[in-house]
Amino acid sequence: MGIRVHELAKEMKVSSKELMEKLEKENIGVKNHFAILEDNVADLLKKGVSGVENKGESSVKSIKLEKKEKEATKKQDETGKKIPEEKKEDKPEIKIGEGSTVKEIADAFKKNPTEIIKILMSLGEMVTINQPINNEAIEILGEEFGYQVKVISLEEEMEEEVVEEAPDDLEPRSPVVTIMGHVDHGKTLLLDAIRKTDVVSTEAGGITQHIGAYQVERNGKKITFIDTPGHEAFTAMRARGAKITDIAVLVVAADDGVMPQSVEAIDHAKAAGVPILIAINKIDKPEANPDKIKQQLTEYGLVSEDWGGDTIFVNVSAKEKTNLDELLDMILLLAEISEIKASTKGMVSGTVIEAFLDKGRGPVATVLLQRGTLKVGDSVVAGYSYGKVRAMIDDKGKRISVGTPGQPVEIIGWSSTPQAGDILKQVTDEKRARHVSEERLLKKRVLERESHKRVALEGLFDQIKKGEIKDLNLVVKGDTHGSVEALCDALDKIDQEEVCVRVIHKGIGAITETDVMLAAASNAVVVGFNVRPDVKAKVLSEKENVDMRTYRVIYQVIEDIEAARKGLLKPTIEEVEVGQAEIRTAFKASKIGTIAGCFVTQGEVNRKVQVRVVRDGNIVYEGTIASLRRFKEDVFSVKNGFECGIRIEGFNDIKDGDVLEFFQIVEKPAI
């Protein structure tokens, strides 16, 4: 494998410069700090520096190196006392912002920028004075100049500007509650009943189309509700809702039962570490069966208190307004147990729930305040947007001048529209806000070069060794309930010593955008068994850099995970998709079988590739193309946007609406 010079220097607690000098004395030629040393050379160097005897390994160079180090530590002063060796920890610490430019780094080290550029050029980095530098190069420069460098992100830098909160400053704040659950189980109707206003009638088809945040009062205490959409198309908003809240209320219809989206909501809440309270809705219906719901939820680790568990269940009816006060009381009780507190002093922080561009008011952002007191006129920054608060509007539509922790407010006065999920921070003035925004845009280029490091089976062993990962989260999807359970049971039996393998979500059917988003939020790997990802899931997995793998045999899943844990992952046999077509109609020919009349929707199809028949997300058949025709002529390939006739070798059970995936098998070495 080998190790780079600067990485070895860090392990040995010496500077890269010192290590380079030692290598030169030992006639070990390296070009720069990024050069790779062989493992046996690195081991001998480490043993030589640390003073460990190396009698078993015959290396004259390492023994000489060892002696020199021992002699250096045995220097004595005139009184005979040993001179203590300088500790590396005694180096002065310096903090440098992530993605700082050459000029900023030179100012921090009190050096001439030309000197910085020369060193970086010797490392093989060609830079200019205003160019941002990556974190690795900043740390090496620190070693060269005798500093302990701590590279901090802009967010950490802004956090340090916030005055430390004294325990006396912390006050109980409004708990933030997310309403989650399956579509049409009455989430918005329940919230509507609590608020005593008509929100449902304003929603298209009675289904929530955006995230709304509202406050209600009970016994003098306020509760903030976030209504997350229940439909799959808005899963991203639901995931954000689970992350920014203190308590998740899962609404389950008493006449329906636990549905797939209910399970997804449970998994999102658990992944975010949010306590769950169950509201069994529609108990006014004759066919309602709350005990059945309680029984079903025990399968997901949610056991009612009256059944000996620790999950609070409340039977409610949004239509009849039954037990709503009890639900609010239980929320306040859970909030009191959780000791939800925040400081109203210091710099403000919050989370952007939703943002949009209004023709009359300009960019508008709905923000959930989480710390500090926001006032009209304050300067704020969120993501790449900044602004000065020109106006604030509460959830009732009234203009307010002050916003407190736990309160949702609409803020007007942005330079551009922030992104939902951005963290809002208050800064000292508008000039500072503009500077932070511009710095983030500048440093975005550097961060994009170092793409976000997701967990993947390739390289898993190295991450385990470095201590970067202790849990391997998996999202498992399969074609049948039995196969999913069998796979999960097999995964549970894997040795959990180096890394704990956890299935955070399992389901039946095609891999969807929802699954990929949960994997991205939880840093998980998506495993598909006899199922395929849909188009949106593929695009999102590439965008979020989520490792998504599909299998046909259970033992292959186990083998890959075991091999990844031990660093023995074999070259991957990867399927490269070359095209996709939709079967518009099927023609039966008595002599040759069934011919699929297709329309190529993606890429290109040719006779040499393999074909997979996918029906409702499940793989029906895999094989080869027997013939490919356009009109009445045999052709070698058909491109995107054209129609063609395809006969699949040995398979005639095709149906209108089936999807044909065309792919090639490519072997790629494990990273």
FENZI-V672293 format. One record per residue. N is the residue number from 1. RES is the residue in three letters. NEAR is the number of other ideal C-beta (glycine too) atoms within 12 Angstrom. Layout:
# FENZI-V672293
N | RES | NEAR
N | RES | NEAR
This chain:
# FENZI-V672293
1 | MET | 16
2 | GLY | 17
3 | ILE | 29
4 | ARG | 27
5 | VAL | 38
6 | HIS | 34
7 | GLU | 26
8 | LEU | 35
9 | ALA | 35
10 | LYS | 26
11 | GLU | 22
12 | MET | 31
13 | LYS | 22
14 | VAL | 32
15 | SER | 30
16 | SER | 37
17 | LYS | 25
18 | GLU | 29
19 | LEU | 39
20 | MET | 33
21 | GLU | 18
22 | LYS | 34
23 | LEU | 33
24 | GLU | 16
25 | LYS | 18
26 | GLU | 26
27 | ASN | 13
28 | ILE | 27
29 | GLY | 14
30 | VAL | 31
31 | LYS | 17
32 | ASN | 24
33 | HIS | 35
34 | PHE | 26
35 | ALA | 27
36 | ILE | 19
37 | LEU | 33
38 | GLU | 18
39 | ASP | 14
40 | ASN | 19
41 | VAL | 30
42 | ALA | 29
43 | ASP | 24
44 | LEU | 32
45 | LEU | 39
46 | LYS | 30
47 | LYS | 25
48 | GLY | 35
49 | VAL | 32
50 | SER | 21
51 | GLY | 22
52 | VAL | 20
53 | GLU | 14
54 | ASN | 25
55 | LYS | 11
56 | GLY | 12
57 | GLU | 18
58 | SER | 10
59 | SER | 21
60 | VAL | 15
61 | LYS | 25
62 | SER | 33
63 | ILE | 24
64 | LYS | 20
65 | LEU | 35
66 | GLU | 29
67 | LYS | 19
68 | LYS | 21
69 | GLU | 27
70 | LYS | 19
71 | GLU | 13
72 | ALA | 21
73 | THR | 18
74 | LYS | 17
75 | LYS | 17
76 | GLN | 13
77 | ASP | 10
78 | GLU | 7
79 | THR | 7
80 | GLY | 9
81 | LYS | 10
82 | LYS | 12
83 | ILE | 14
84 | PRO | 12
85 | GLU | 18
86 | GLU | 16
87 | LYS | 10
88 | LYS | 20
89 | GLU | 10
90 | ASP | 13
91 | LYS | 20
92 | PRO | 17
93 | GLU | 17
94 | ILE | 27
95 | LYS | 22
96 | ILE | 36
97 | GLY | 33
98 | GLU | 34
99 | GLY | 32
100 | SER | 39
101 | THR | 31
102 | VAL | 35
103 | LYS | 22
104 | GLU | 28
105 | ILE | 43
106 | ALA | 28
107 | ASP | 18
108 | ALA | 29
109 | PHE | 27
110 | LYS | 15
111 | LYS | 24
112 | ASN | 17
113 | PRO | 27
114 | THR | 16
115 | GLU | 20
116 | ILE | 37
117 | ILE | 27
118 | LYS | 19
119 | ILE | 33
120 | LEU | 32
121 | MET | 17
122 | SER | 25
123 | LEU | 33
124 | GLY | 17
125 | GLU | 25
126 | MET | 14
127 | VAL | 30
128 | THR | 17
129 | ILE | 21
130 | ASN | 16
131 | GLN | 26
132 | PRO | 34
133 | ILE | 43
134 | ASN | 30
135 | ASN | 27
136 | GLU | 27
137 | ALA | 41
138 | ILE | 41
139 | GLU | 29
140 | ILE | 37
141 | LEU | 42
142 | GLY | 37
143 | GLU | 34
144 | GLU | 31
145 | PHE | 28
146 | GLY | 23
147 | TYR | 27
148 | GLN | 23
149 | VAL | 32
150 | LYS | 22
151 | VAL | 32
152 | ILE | 23
153 | SER | 24
154 | LEU | 35
155 | GLU | 25
156 | GLU | 18
157 | GLU | 27
158 | MET | 32
159 | GLU | 19
160 | GLU | 17
161 | GLU | 23
162 | VAL | 24
163 | VAL | 15
164 | GLU | 15
165 | GLU | 21
166 | ALA | 11
167 | PRO | 10
168 | ASP | 10
169 | ASP | 19
170 | LEU | 19
171 | GLU | 22
172 | PRO | 22
173 | ARG | 33
174 | SER | 39
175 | PRO | 42
176 | VAL | 42
177 | VAL | 50
178 | THR | 46
179 | ILE | 53
180 | MET | 50
181 | GLY | 50
182 | HIS | 33
183 | VAL | 31
184 | ASP | 27
185 | HIS | 38
186 | GLY | 41
187 | LYS | 49
188 | THR | 42
189 | LEU | 36
190 | LEU | 43
191 | LEU | 44
192 | ASP | 29
193 | ALA | 33
194 | ILE | 36
195 | ARG | 30
196 | LYS | 15
197 | THR | 21
198 | ASP | 14
199 | VAL | 29
200 | VAL | 26
201 | SER | 12
202 | THR | 16
203 | GLU | 25
204 | ALA | 14
205 | GLY | 15
206 | GLY | 22
207 | ILE | 26
208 | THR | 38
209 | GLN | 22
210 | HIS | 29
211 | ILE | 41
212 | GLY | 34
213 | ALA | 45
214 | TYR | 34
215 | GLN | 34
216 | VAL | 32
217 | GLU | 19
218 | ARG | 26
219 | ASN | 14
220 | GLY | 9
221 | LYS | 22
222 | LYS | 29
223 | ILE | 44
224 | THR | 48
225 | PHE | 47
226 | ILE | 44
227 | ASP | 44
228 | THR | 48
229 | PRO | 37
230 | GLY | 42
231 | HIS | 28
232 | GLU | 29
233 | ALA | 21
234 | PHE | 30
235 | THR | 35
236 | ALA | 33
237 | MET | 35
238 | ARG | 47
239 | ALA | 40
240 | ARG | 35
241 | GLY | 47
242 | ALA | 41
243 | LYS | 32
244 | ILE | 39
245 | THR | 45
246 | ASP | 41
247 | ILE | 43
248 | ALA | 44
249 | VAL | 50
250 | LEU | 49
251 | VAL | 51
252 | VAL | 48
253 | ALA | 41
254 | ALA | 35
255 | ASP | 24
256 | ASP | 28
257 | GLY | 29
258 | VAL | 30
259 | MET | 26
260 | PRO | 27
261 | GLN | 35
262 | SER | 39
263 | VAL | 33
264 | GLU | 42
265 | ALA | 46
266 | ILE | 41
267 | ASP | 42
268 | HIS | 40
269 | ALA | 42
270 | LYS | 29
271 | ALA | 31
272 | ALA | 29
273 | GLY | 18
274 | VAL | 32
275 | PRO | 31
276 | ILE | 43
277 | LEU | 45
278 | ILE | 47
279 | ALA | 50
280 | ILE | 47
281 | ASN | 45
282 | LYS | 34
283 | ILE | 32
284 | ASP | 23
285 | LYS | 21
286 | PRO | 9
287 | GLU | 14
288 | ALA | 26
289 | ASN | 21
290 | PRO | 33
291 | ASP | 19
292 | LYS | 20
293 | ILE | 40
294 | LYS | 30
295 | GLN | 20
296 | GLN | 27
297 | LEU | 34
298 | THR | 20
299 | GLU | 18
300 | TYR | 28
301 | GLY | 16
302 | LEU | 34
303 | VAL | 21
304 | SER | 26
305 | GLU | 18
306 | ASP | 15
307 | TRP | 19
308 | GLY | 10
309 | GLY | 18
310 | ASP | 18
311 | THR | 33
312 | ILE | 34
313 | PHE | 36
314 | VAL | 37
315 | ASN | 33
316 | VAL | 42
317 | SER | 29
318 | ALA | 37
319 | LYS | 22
320 | GLU | 19
321 | LYS | 21
322 | THR | 24
323 | ASN | 25
324 | LEU | 31
325 | ASP | 18
326 | GLU | 23
327 | LEU | 38
328 | LEU | 33
329 | ASP | 20
330 | MET | 32
331 | ILE | 43
332 | LEU | 30
333 | LEU | 24
334 | LEU | 31
335 | ALA | 32
336 | GLU | 20
337 | ILE | 17
338 | SER | 22
339 | GLU | 15
340 | ILE | 31
341 | LYS | 23
342 | ALA | 30
343 | SER | 28
344 | THR | 27
345 | LYS | 21
346 | GLY | 25
347 | MET | 32
348 | VAL | 41
349 | SER | 34
350 | GLY | 43
351 | THR | 38
352 | VAL | 41
353 | ILE | 45
354 | GLU | 37
355 | ALA | 32
356 | PHE | 22
357 | LEU | 17
358 | ASP | 19
359 | LYS | 8
360 | GLY | 9
361 | ARG | 18
362 | GLY | 21
363 | PRO | 30
364 | VAL | 31
365 | ALA | 46
366 | THR | 44
367 | VAL | 51
368 | LEU | 51
369 | LEU | 47
370 | GLN | 41
371 | ARG | 34
372 | GLY | 35
373 | THR | 32
374 | LEU | 39
375 | LYS | 24
376 | VAL | 23
377 | GLY | 19
378 | ASP | 36
379 | SER | 33
380 | VAL | 48
381 | VAL | 49
382 | ALA | 43
383 | GLY | 33
384 | TYR | 29
385 | SER | 36
386 | TYR | 38
387 | GLY | 40
388 | LYS | 29
389 | VAL | 39
390 | ARG | 25
391 | ALA | 29
392 | MET | 37
393 | ILE | 28
394 | ASP | 27
395 | ASP | 35
396 | LYS | 19
397 | GLY | 12
398 | LYS | 13
399 | ARG | 18
400 | ILE | 26
401 | SER | 19
402 | VAL | 21
403 | GLY | 41
404 | THR | 32
405 | PRO | 38
406 | GLY | 41
407 | GLN | 39
408 | PRO | 45
409 | VAL | 46
410 | GLU | 37
411 | ILE | 50
412 | ILE | 30
413 | GLY | 34
414 | TRP | 40
415 | SER | 27
416 | SER | 23
417 | THR | 27
418 | PRO | 36
419 | GLN | 24
420 | ALA | 33
421 | GLY | 30
422 | ASP | 34
423 | ILE | 37
424 | LEU | 46
425 | LYS | 43
426 | GLN | 40
427 | VAL | 32
428 | THR | 21
429 | ASP | 17
430 | GLU | 24
431 | LYS | 15
432 | ARG | 25
433 | ALA | 33
434 | ARG | 25
435 | HIS | 22
436 | VAL | 37
437 | SER | 32
438 | GLU | 19
439 | GLU | 31
440 | ARG | 34
441 | LEU | 24
442 | LEU | 25
443 | LYS | 31
444 | LYS | 19
445 | ARG | 17
446 | VAL | 29
447 | LEU | 22
448 | GLU | 15
449 | ARG | 17
450 | GLU | 20
451 | SER | 14
452 | HIS | 15
453 | LYS | 19
454 | ARG | 31
455 | VAL | 37
456 | ALA | 32
457 | LEU | 40
458 | GLU | 26
459 | GLY | 24
460 | LEU | 37
461 | PHE | 27
462 | ASP | 25
463 | GLN | 26
464 | ILE | 24
465 | LYS | 19
466 | LYS | 16
467 | GLY | 10
468 | GLU | 18
469 | ILE | 29
470 | LYS | 21
471 | ASP | 23
472 | LEU | 37
473 | ASN | 34
474 | LEU | 44
475 | VAL | 47
476 | VAL | 46
477 | LYS | 46
478 | GLY | 36
479 | ASP | 30
480 | THR | 18
481 | HIS | 19
482 | GLY | 15
483 | SER | 29
484 | VAL | 31
485 | GLU | 21
486 | ALA | 24
487 | LEU | 39
488 | CYS | 30
489 | ASP | 18
490 | ALA | 27
491 | LEU | 33
492 | ASP | 20
493 | LYS | 15
494 | ILE | 29
495 | ASP | 15
496 | GLN | 17
497 | GLU | 12
498 | GLU | 23
499 | VAL | 30
500 | CYS | 21
501 | VAL | 37
502 | ARG | 29
503 | VAL | 36
504 | ILE | 37
505 | HIS | 40
506 | LYS | 39
507 | GLY | 39
508 | ILE | 28
509 | GLY | 32
510 | ALA | 35
511 | ILE | 44
512 | THR | 37
513 | GLU | 32
514 | THR | 38
515 | ASP | 49
516 | VAL | 39
517 | MET | 39
518 | LEU | 46
519 | ALA | 43
520 | ALA | 34
521 | ALA | 35
522 | SER | 34
523 | ASN | 30
524 | ALA | 38
525 | VAL | 46
526 | VAL | 49
527 | VAL | 43
528 | GLY | 43
529 | PHE | 41
530 | ASN | 35
531 | VAL | 39
532 | ARG | 40
533 | PRO | 37
534 | ASP | 29
535 | VAL | 25
536 | LYS | 23
537 | ALA | 35
538 | LYS | 28
539 | VAL | 18
540 | LEU | 28
541 | SER | 33
542 | GLU | 19
543 | LYS | 19
544 | GLU | 31
545 | ASN | 22
546 | VAL | 37
547 | ASP | 35
548 | MET | 41
549 | ARG | 35
550 | THR | 40
551 | TYR | 34
552 | ARG | 24
553 | VAL | 16
554 | ILE | 26
555 | TYR | 18
556 | GLN | 23
557 | VAL | 37
558 | ILE | 27
559 | GLU | 20
560 | ASP | 35
561 | ILE | 42
562 | GLU | 29
563 | ALA | 23
564 | ALA | 36
565 | ARG | 30
566 | LYS | 23
567 | GLY | 22
568 | LEU | 17
569 | LEU | 27
570 | LYS | 19
571 | PRO | 16
572 | THR | 25
573 | ILE | 21
574 | GLU | 18
575 | GLU | 29
576 | VAL | 18
577 | GLU | 31
578 | VAL | 30
579 | GLY | 35
580 | GLN | 32
581 | ALA | 42
582 | GLU | 30
583 | ILE | 35
584 | ARG | 24
585 | THR | 20
586 | ALA | 26
587 | PHE | 21
588 | LYS | 16
589 | ALA | 17
590 | SER | 9
591 | LYS | 8
592 | ILE | 16
593 | GLY | 21
594 | THR | 30
595 | ILE | 29
596 | ALA | 41
597 | GLY | 27
598 | CYS | 41
599 | PHE | 28
600 | VAL | 34
601 | THR | 26
602 | GLN | 25
603 | GLY | 25
604 | GLU | 27
605 | VAL | 43
606 | ASN | 25
607 | ARG | 26
608 | LYS | 17
609 | VAL | 32
610 | GLN | 27
611 | VAL | 42
612 | ARG | 36
613 | VAL | 39
614 | VAL | 37
615 | ARG | 26
616 | ASP | 18
617 | GLY | 30
618 | ASN | 28
619 | ILE | 33
620 | VAL | 28
621 | TYR | 28
622 | GLU | 26
623 | GLY | 25
624 | THR | 25
625 | ILE | 38
626 | ALA | 23
627 | SER | 26
628 | LEU | 36
629 | ARG | 28
630 | ARG | 23
631 | PHE | 13
632 | LYS | 10
633 | GLU | 12
634 | ASP | 18
635 | VAL | 23
636 | PHE | 18
637 | SER | 24
638 | VAL | 35
639 | LYS | 22
640 | ASN | 21
641 | GLY | 16
642 | PHE | 22
643 | GLU | 25
644 | CYS | 39
645 | GLY | 36
646 | ILE | 45
647 | ARG | 33
648 | ILE | 37
649 | GLU | 21
650 | GLY | 16
651 | PHE | 26
652 | ASN | 23
653 | ASP | 18
654 | ILE | 34
655 | LYS | 22
656 | ASP | 17
657 | GLY | 20
658 | ASP | 33
659 | VAL | 37
660 | LEU | 48
661 | GLU | 42
662 | PHE | 41
663 | PHE | 32
664 | GLN | 23
665 | ILE | 20
666 | VAL | 16
667 | GLU | 13
668 | LYS | 15
669 | PRO | 12
670 | ALA | 23
671 | ILE | 18
